[in-house]
Amino acid sequence: MGGISGLVGAVFRLVLERSDRFRGAVIGWAHGREIAGFALVIGISAIATGLAAWLVRKFAPGAKGSGIPDVEAVLRDEQPPPPLILIPVKFLGGVLAMGAGLALGREGPTVQMGAGIGHFLATAFRRDQDDIKALLAAGAGAGLATAFSAPVAGAVFVLEELVRRFDTRITITTLCASGSAIAVARLLLGTQPDFQLEPLPYPGFGTVPIFLVLGAVTGLMGGPTTTCSSARLRPRSDSGAGYPAMCVPRR
């Protein structure tokens, strides 16, 4: 499952890169054509966006939007699992929409496609409901790992955002899926980091007191915030009982 998610995510990234280059070439050509060039760019973007919307409405309404909230809803049993057709619709719709220049990210579609692959394979091998959810979550993590070339981030995303608890089975499953996804994806994408940053100079020893003061101030500011956030997760009465005094809302 991780290997297939990595393959699909890597191909998705490569096609998106080609789409970006094609759009840039068209825009560069259109600069010298004035009104005709402007109309051509707008027309291509409108057709690609309209086709993406038609694919979603016609074949897979669940492919709308980012996809990550849908994966969370499936894990909470708030909506049915994604059908298999969602994967090609999400792939083509994402390429058309992002290739047209819409302000979207590749992580949402990759997460939802990975989750769809995990669910399909889990049901194909007739696993029970717990295994289906574990594989669906692991597929989502493999998708995120492929989107950013970050396998550990895929596992952290699943535990922190999707299941919101530490579960040994899901953790091991997600790490295995993310690792195999990255192994396959790097065959196509290479081993370079996804984000290239210039090396930062090391601070001198004289800046240590500044960091000490910064840490102390941040701790003092973060303590009450954490206390109030934790208190608000506990049941309380309408009068504010159950809150620390500093956290009782004013009326």
N, C-alpha and C positions, 0 to 999 in steps of 0.2 A: 504494500500500500504506500509506504513512504517512497519507494523507488518510482512508482507510477506518478505520485503527486509531484515529485521532483522533476520528472520528465515533462509533465504538462506545464508546471510552473516555469521551467527553463525555456521551453518553446514559447510560452506566453510572453516572457520577457524579451526574447529575441524578436518576435513579431512586433512587439510594441516599439522596440528600438528602430526597426526598419520603418514602421509607420511614422515615427517622429522625424526620421531623416527625409522620408518622402514629403511630409508636410512642410518641412523647412525648405526643401528644394522648390516646391510649388510656390510657397510664399516669396522666395527669392526671385523666381521667374516673374511672379505677378507684380513685383515692384516696378518693373519697367513697362508694364502694360496698362497702367492707370485704371480706368473704369472697368475695362474688360477683365483685367487681372483681379481686381477687387471682387467682381461678380463671380468669377470662377472659384476663388477661394471660398466665398460664402456659400456658393452652390454645392461644392464638394462637401463642406462641413455639414450643411443642412441635410444632404442626401444620406451621408454616413450616420448622422445622429437619428434621423427618421427611420432608417433601416434597423438600427440597434433597438430603438423603441418598439418597432413592429415585431422583431424577433421575440422580445421579452413578452409582449402582450399576447402574441399568438401561441407561443410554444411553452414558455416557462415564466409565468408571472412572479414566481418566487425568486427569479434572478434579478429583480429590480434592486436598486440601491447598492449599498456597500456589500452586503452579504454577511458581515460579521454579526449584526443583531439577529439575523435569521438563524445563524448557527447557535447562538445563545438561546433563542426561543425553542429550538428543537431539543436542546439538552435539558431545558426546563419543562418539556412536554407541553409547551404552549402552542405548537404548530406541528404539522406532520413533517417527516423527514423529506429531504429534497429528492425529486425523481432524477433518474439518470440523464434525461434530456437537458437538465439544468446545466450540466457541465459544458457541452458544446455551445449552448446559447450564451452562457456567461463568458466563454472564451471569445466567441465571435462578437458579441455585443460589447465586451470590454475593449477589444481591439478597435472596433468601429468608433466607439464613443471617445476613447482616449486618443486614438489616431486622428480624430477630427479636432482635437485640441481642447476637449472639455476638461475642467479642473477635477480630475479624479485620480485616485492612487491605485497602484497595482496590487496592494496587499489585500484589499477587500475581496476582489474576485479570486485571487489565488487561495485565500483562506476558504472561501465557500466551495471552490472546486475541489480542494483537498478534502474538505469535509464530505462532499458528495462522493468522492472516490472511496473514502473510508467506509461510508454507509453502504455503498453498493457491494464492496467486497465482503463486508461483515454479513450482509444478508445472503450473498451468494454462497458463502460457506456455512450458512445456517447457524450463526452464533446466537446466543441468548441476548436479552435486552441490555444487560450490563456490558457485555462485550461490544455490542453495537454502538453504545454511547461512548465507550472508551476508544474505539477505533475511529468514530466520527470526530471526537475531540483531537485524537492524535493526527488525523488527516488534516485538520485545520492547522495544527501546529506545524506540520510538515510544509503546508502551503506558505505560512508566514516565514518559516525558515528559508524557503526557496526565494521568496520575494526579496529578502534582504541579505541573503547569504549568511544567516546567523542561526545555527542550529539550537544553541542554548536559549536564544530569545524566543524560539518557537515553543519550547517547553514552558518557559516562564509565562508566556502569553496564555497558554492553555490553563495553567494553574491559577493565574491572577485574574484573568478576564473571563474565561469561559466557565470553568467549574468552580472557581473561587474557594477552593479548599485544597489541602495537600492530600493526594490520594496516591498510594504507592503504585498501584497497577497502572493508573493513567500516566503517572510520571515516567515509569519505565517504558511504557508503550510509546509515549510521545517522544522521548529521547531517542529510542530506536528508530521511529519513523522519521524524525528530523535528521538524524545522522544518515540514514540511507537516502533520504531526499537530497541532501547536500552532496553526497557522493555521486549521485547520478547527475545532478544539476551542474556540478563543476566539470563534468566531461564536456558539456556544451558551452558553459559560461566562462570557464577558466577558474583560476584560484585567486584572482585579485580581489581585494576588498570591494564591497559595493560602493562605499563612500571613501573618496580619497581626501585626506586631510594633510596639510602641511605640518611637519613636526614643530611642537611648541618648545620654546626654550625653558629650561628648568629655572624656577625662582631661586634667588639667592638666599643665603641663610638669614639675612636681615629681615626677610619678609615673614619669618616664622611667627613673631608676635602678632602680626596682622591676621594670620590664619587662626591663631588661638582666640583672638577677640571675635573674629567672624563666627567661629564654631560656637562660642559661648552665647553670642547674641542670637544665632539661629536656634540653638537649643531652648533658650528662654522664650522665644516667640513660638516655637513649635510645640512646646509642652502643653499649654492651655488648649491649643487647637486640637491636638491628639486626644486630650481628655474629653473635650466636648464631643468630638466625633465618636469616640467609643461609647460615651454615655447615651448618645442619641440612638444607638443601636439597641439599647435595652428598653423593655417596656416601661412605661411611666404613666402616671395619672395626668389629667388635663391641667392640674394645678402646677405641674412642673416637678412633682415628687419623682425622685430617681435621678434627677440631674444634680451635678455639683452646683453650688450657689452661683458660680461665674457663668454657668451655661443655661440658666433658666431664661427662656425668651421673655422679653418685655412686651406688654400689650398697651 
